[in-house]
Amino acid sequence: MIYKVLYQANNIQNPRRETTETLYAESDSAIKVRAALEAKTDYNIESIEELTGNYLNYEQQNPDFKLTDLTEL
């Protein structure tokens, strides 16, 4: 499954919509995505959404769509 992660790159400052970043990851569950990101980064994770069907097709049309390999973080 592919997940869309909305996060702040800095864990210290309060979240602001203007600084929210996005990454896409493939994993078995959202729990595994969150665990990998928390173990390897200082990201402030806002939400993790599973992308399927039309939602996935829409996101894949974005030129910035790129799957992040969680093992290489």
Buried (B, 14 or more C-beta within 10 A) or exposed (E): EBBBBBBBEEEEEEBEEEEBEBBBBEBEEBEEBBEBBEEEBEBBBBEBEBBEEEEBEEBEEEEEBEEBEBEEE
